[in-house]
Amino acid sequence: MAVSFVDKATIRVVAGRGGDGAVAFHREKYVAAGGPDGGDGGRGGDVIALVDTHMSTLMDFRYKRKYVAGNGMNGQGKRCSGKDGESLTIRVPQGTLIRDKATGGILHDMSDSEPFVVARGGRGGWGNQHFATPTRQVPRFAKPGLEGEDREIVLELKLLADVGLVGFPNVGKSTLLSVVSKAHPKIANYHFTTLFPNLGVVYVSEGVSFVMADIPGLIEGASEGAGLGHDFLRHVDRCRLLIHLVDASGSEGRDPVEDFETINTELREYSPELASRPQLVVANKCDLLGEDRAGAERLRTHVEALGYPFFTMSAVTHQGTQELMRFAAARLAELPPILRYEPDYVAPLPEPGNVDELQIARHGDYWTVEGPWLQKLLQSVNFGDYESRMWFDRCLRSAGVFDRLETLGVADGDTIGIYDLEFEYQS
């Protein structure tokens, strides 16, 4: 049974919630008023992406769409911290891009073996042991844990190949790949024999090799969604070199020069940057030309006038294949390494919620402020940066948090606790 090829999937990842801090007091025989000893909550588990070199498709994500890490355990008495939540690892094929669904921004390019934290677990809440002061010796409150990150992401597989084979269906791309590598793509004399990309390693000489991808055939209109090629054009995005195969024999009644121009037009429509990649043009099926080589020569004249290297070849008889591979290897040695995509995701600023929805509690001169939108606000602030802290202060003021605290009776010098952040109130 054939394995389905899936190169795009949308999933939801939910990191674990941090455990709540404990409210507990020391209990020991002959020790009176032992004091607070509530432990901290455990940290929520992360959702981590890791490359699995044995995977070649995103098929595993076709049916399972939600991945949830473990929650942190609550703190306990005797200053015992809760156990951290268990992290969850999701395995993806090498070359997978991870995008934020809401913004489309790139979170990470999974092109190496380094793990990437897709969703971070929430921090655990503090136990009441942290809140004892000379004037507050019996704190009967603790802090709750923070929620973990919850986001939808898009997994997009872009194959890691040095060379991409492009051209119309049935021009001999799969045959060439099978001849010069140990790959065994399906080969037949009809359009769209290749339903998904195939990879093969081409060994040119000792210490010289490269990865080549056979991309499903393109047709006119592919960049707009026609045929199969549109779905797989993304797999040539990383290719450093394109080998453009053209049927020089005109065996299907098409003109070789028109075929060449049509495919390049589709590449430009999809990505002008991709169309500008170095390209070798190959007239294939030369064994069928016989005495009439006018079509191949006309293609040579047209291509060389545009500055492209031109080759003649017969993949079936192996004529010219080794010369082409040696030239491709020499060209690759001059080109920069495979494209790596840099993260460009910018987290949107959280919208302030309704201040009346916040939970504000007073414990003498200590105030706790909690609420879902405050959790999201804290995750977007870098408290090591002065400007970021000032922005956080402006958000609280504009949302009316300070006005509500003053209505409830907050005084100068009181301590305000917002999850694991504390500051002294000054009017």
Secondary structure as UniProt FT lines:
FT   STRAND          8..14
FT   TURN            29..30
FT   STRAND          47..51
FT   TURN            53..54
FT   HELIX           59..61
FT   TURN            62..63
FT   STRAND          66..68
FT   TURN            77..79
FT   STRAND          88..92
FT   TURN            94..95
FT   STRAND          96..100
FT   TURN            101..103
FT   STRAND          106..110
FT   STRAND          116..119
FT   HELIX           128..131
FT   STRAND          150..157
FT   STRAND          163..166
FT   TURN            169..170
FT   HELIX           173..180
FT   TURN            191..192
FT   STRAND          198..205
FT   TURN            206..207
FT   STRAND          208..214
FT   TURN            220..221
FT   HELIX           222..224
FT   TURN            227..228
FT   HELIX           229..232
FT   HELIX           233..236
FT   STRAND          241..247
FT   TURN            248..249
FT   TURN            251..252
FT   HELIX           256..270
FT   HELIX           272..275
FT   STRAND          279..284
FT   HELIX           286..288
FT   TURN            290..291
FT   HELIX           294..305
FT   TURN            306..307
FT   STRAND          310..312
FT   TURN            315..318
FT   HELIX           321..332
FT   TURN            333..334
FT   HELIX           355..357
FT   STRAND          359..363
FT   TURN            364..365
FT   STRAND          366..370
FT   HELIX           372..379
FT   TURN            383..384
FT   HELIX           386..399
FT   HELIX           401..408
FT   TURN            412..413
FT   STRAND          415..418
FT   TURN            419..420
FT   STRAND          421..424
//
